[in-house]
Amino acid sequence: MKHDSDFTKQVIDVSIKIAAIAVLVFWCFSILRPFIMLVVWGGIIATALYPIVTWAHGKYGIGKSKLSGGLAFIGVLLLLLPLIALSTGLYTSGADLVTGIQDGTMTIPKPTPSIQEWPVIGDKVYAFALQASSNIESVFANYGEEVKAVVTKLASLIGSLGGGFIQFIISTIIAGVFMANADKCERAFVLIARRLTGEHGEDLTQLSKTTVRSVVQGVIGVAVIQSILTGIGVAVAGVPAAGFWMLLVLLVAIIQLPPIIALLPAIIYVFSVDTTTTAVLFLIWCILVSGSDAILKPMLLSRGSDIPMLVILLGALGGMAMSGIVGLFVGAVVLSLTYQLFIVWLDSEADGSSS
């Protein structure tokens, strides 16, 4: 009886301790939940950029903390510039649009007849544009609800884009902090990995770093390069809203679809409004941009990081559905890392059973 009583007390004591720990963990998770995605993305950025810090430290002897802060500062500036441009452009364009509607001075250029040659939608687009150019008031009268719905969705998209820029800025600052304390962070991860996996903790930490850098360079890096090349092409061809096409190509490339899909409307536009020579050259440029990943990925992907494109696609789409534009980047990296660790675990289990 005494033995049973002691056992019961121990069970109750352990249950209370586990419950207390579970409550604390859940509480901490609830507190930190709004920042988890930002911290994870900051860690990914830090892991991808830290080799630059170590290289510059070895070559020029500058302190790692200063280099980390400088990289983070440059990153914040690069993100602030388009955010300010977007905000300023939206404010100016919105004010001009409202003033033009109120004063009746807003005019829309008359569409070119070549728009009618567009497949499927050409006639409808031309008729709508012709009506808008001749009598804008009738457009608002006849299509008021549709215009309102489009404007609402556009405003929501722009707001999400602006919020994404702010999240990227915060994550970049967090990445600077991580890089400045890289040795302590790595040591902490190794200790956690050893606690979870035993003697393989250091190897798994190294594999995690390699996988993260591989995905960032080979997937996100290639998408950024293709986005920049797209911006150059649409700017030279005179396609409006170059930033929009760059963003669209960036998103499409990250989810592992050919960028040419996103550029089809721009190609049709150039064929409709410009000379055949310019349109053909722009088409060739778009094809080259779309196919550039065949050359860039082997150059930027780390060896030994053979991750199926389906894993990256599911990670990007699932991450975007869960957390917006930041989730698009984080999801691709996190799911790829999880897949790689899972494969290593399966291989180690197979080796252990065979021996």
Solvent accessible surface area in square Angstrom, and as a share of the most:
residue,aa,sasa,rsa
1,M,196,0.87
2,K,161,0.68
3,H,144,0.64
4,D,85,0.44
5,S,50,0.32
6,D,60,0.31
7,F,124,0.51
8,T,70,0.40
9,K,135,0.57
10,Q,116,0.52
11,V,70,0.40
12,I,94,0.48
13,D,68,0.35
14,V,79,0.45
15,S,57,0.37
16,I,108,0.55
17,K,116,0.49
18,I,107,0.54
19,A,53,0.41
20,A,51,0.39
21,I,105,0.53
22,A,56,0.43
23,V,90,0.52
24,L,103,0.51
25,V,95,0.55
26,F,143,0.59
27,W,156,0.55
28,C,69,0.42
29,F,96,0.40
30,S,52,0.34
31,I,103,0.52
32,L,100,0.50
33,R,163,0.59
34,P,95,0.60
35,F,111,0.46
36,I,64,0.33
37,M,36,0.16
38,L,17,0.08
39,V,62,0.36
40,V,53,0.31
41,W,16,0.06
42,G,0,0.00
43,G,22,0.21
44,I,10,0.05
45,I,25,0.13
46,A,8,0.06
47,T,32,0.19
48,A,14,0.11
49,L,55,0.27
50,Y,30,0.11
51,P,49,0.31
52,I,84,0.42
53,V,1,0.00
54,T,54,0.31
55,W,151,0.53
56,A,10,0.08
57,H,71,0.32
58,G,66,0.63
59,K,124,0.52
60,Y,132,0.50
61,G,58,0.56
62,I,73,0.37
63,G,33,0.32
64,K,65,0.27
65,S,70,0.45
66,K,157,0.66
67,L,30,0.15
68,S,0,0.00
69,G,39,0.38
70,G,31,0.30
71,L,42,0.21
72,A,11,0.09
73,F,128,0.53
74,I,95,0.48
75,G,18,0.17
76,V,23,0.13
77,L,76,0.38
78,L,118,0.58
79,L,36,0.18
80,L,60,0.30
81,L,111,0.55
82,P,54,0.34
83,L,28,0.14
84,I,100,0.51
85,A,65,0.50
86,L,46,0.23
87,S,61,0.40
88,T,79,0.46
89,G,34,0.33
90,L,71,0.35
91,Y,168,0.64
92,T,67,0.39
93,S,70,0.45
94,G,30,0.29
95,A,45,0.35
96,D,92,0.47
97,L,88,0.44
98,V,79,0.45
99,T,71,0.41
100,G,7,0.07
101,I,82,0.42
102,Q,144,0.64
103,D,93,0.48
104,G,52,0.50
105,T,96,0.56
106,M,44,0.19
107,T,118,0.69
108,I,63,0.32
109,P,115,0.72
110,K,149,0.63
111,P,17,0.11
112,T,59,0.34
113,P,93,0.59
114,S,32,0.21
115,I,21,0.11
116,Q,84,0.37
117,E,144,0.65
118,W,52,0.18
119,P,92,0.58
120,V,148,0.85
121,I,92,0.47
122,G,1,0.01
123,D,93,0.48
124,K,158,0.67
125,V,50,0.29
126,Y,34,0.13
127,A,59,0.46
128,F,89,0.37
129,A,23,0.18
130,L,62,0.31
131,Q,51,0.23
132,A,8,0.06
133,S,31,0.20
134,S,92,0.59
135,N,70,0.36
136,I,29,0.15
137,E,107,0.48
138,S,25,0.16
139,V,5,0.03
140,F,80,0.33
141,A,82,0.64
142,N,97,0.50
143,Y,82,0.31
144,G,31,0.30
145,E,133,0.60
146,E,99,0.44
147,V,39,0.23
148,K,136,0.58
149,A,49,0.38
150,V,97,0.56
151,V,86,0.49
152,T,84,0.49
153,K,151,0.64
154,L,93,0.46
155,A,61,0.47
156,S,75,0.49
157,L,102,0.51
158,I,40,0.20
159,G,48,0.46
160,S,64,0.41
161,L,34,0.17
162,G,13,0.13
163,G,30,0.29
164,G,2,0.02
165,F,38,0.16
166,I,90,0.46
167,Q,66,0.29
168,F,26,0.11
169,I,20,0.10
170,I,71,0.36
171,S,0,0.00
172,T,12,0.07
173,I,92,0.47
174,I,38,0.19
175,A,1,0.00
176,G,6,0.06
177,V,87,0.50
178,F,57,0.24
179,M,4,0.02
180,A,40,0.31
181,N,60,0.31
182,A,19,0.15
183,D,85,0.44
184,K,134,0.57
185,C,37,0.22
186,E,71,0.32
187,R,137,0.50
188,A,46,0.36
189,F,126,0.53
190,V,19,0.11
191,L,103,0.51
192,I,99,0.50
193,A,18,0.14
194,R,114,0.42
195,R,216,0.79
196,L,141,0.70
197,T,59,0.34
198,G,39,0.38
199,E,153,0.69
200,H,90,0.40
201,G,0,0.00
202,E,100,0.45
203,D,96,0.50
204,L,36,0.18
205,T,14,0.08
206,Q,96,0.43
207,L,39,0.19
208,S,27,0.17
209,K,44,0.19
210,T,44,0.26
211,T,0,0.00
212,V,12,0.07
213,R,49,0.18
214,S,0,0.00
215,V,1,0.01
216,V,25,0.14
217,Q,69,0.31
218,G,0,0.00
219,V,3,0.02
220,I,13,0.07
221,G,20,0.19
222,V,3,0.02
223,A,1,0.00
224,V,61,0.35
225,I,62,0.32
226,Q,3,0.01
227,S,8,0.05
228,I,89,0.45
229,L,48,0.24
230,T,3,0.02
231,G,8,0.08
232,I,88,0.45
233,G,7,0.06
234,V,1,0.00
235,A,67,0.52
236,V,126,0.72
237,A,14,0.11
238,G,53,0.51
239,V,9,0.05
240,P,79,0.50
241,A,65,0.51
242,A,33,0.25
243,G,50,0.48
244,F,98,0.41
245,W,29,0.10
246,M,60,0.27
247,L,43,0.22
248,L,54,0.27
249,V,0,0.00
250,L,29,0.14
251,L,43,0.21
252,V,19,0.11
253,A,10,0.08
254,I,0,0.00
255,I,24,0.12
256,Q,37,0.17
257,L,77,0.38
258,P,63,0.40
259,P,3,0.02
260,I,41,0.21
261,I,89,0.45
262,A,7,0.06
263,L,1,0.01
264,L,90,0.45
265,P,72,0.45
266,A,0,0.00
267,I,10,0.05
268,I,61,0.31
269,Y,69,0.26
270,V,1,0.01
271,F,89,0.37
272,S,15,0.10
273,V,69,0.40
274,D,58,0.30
275,T,83,0.49
276,T,98,0.57
277,T,94,0.55
278,T,43,0.25
279,A,1,0.01
280,V,59,0.34
281,L,110,0.55
282,F,9,0.04
283,L,55,0.27
284,I,83,0.42
285,W,87,0.30
286,C,1,0.01
287,I,95,0.48
288,L,110,0.55
289,V,3,0.01
290,S,16,0.10
291,G,40,0.39
292,S,18,0.12
293,D,42,0.22
294,A,74,0.58
295,I,120,0.61
296,L,30,0.15
297,K,36,0.15
298,P,97,0.61
299,M,137,0.61
300,L,53,0.27
301,L,53,0.26
302,S,37,0.24
303,R,239,0.87
304,G,70,0.68
305,S,8,0.05
306,D,129,0.67
307,I,10,0.05
308,P,57,0.36
309,M,78,0.35
310,L,111,0.55
311,V,22,0.13
312,I,3,0.02
313,L,45,0.23
314,L,98,0.49
315,G,5,0.04
316,A,0,0.00
317,L,71,0.35
318,G,41,0.39
319,G,4,0.04
320,M,73,0.33
321,A,93,0.72
322,M,143,0.64
323,S,35,0.23
324,G,30,0.29
325,I,27,0.14
326,V,0,0.00
327,G,0,0.00
328,L,1,0.00
329,F,11,0.05
330,V,6,0.03
331,G,12,0.12
332,A,0,0.00
333,V,1,0.01
334,V,64,0.37
335,L,70,0.35
336,S,0,0.00
337,L,38,0.19
338,T,74,0.43
339,Y,64,0.24
340,Q,16,0.07
341,L,55,0.27
342,F,102,0.43
343,I,61,0.31
344,V,52,0.30
345,W,135,0.47
346,L,75,0.37
347,D,78,0.41
348,S,51,0.33
349,E,95,0.42
350,A,58,0.45
351,D,95,0.49
352,G,51,0.49
353,S,98,0.63
354,S,95,0.61
355,S,126,0.82
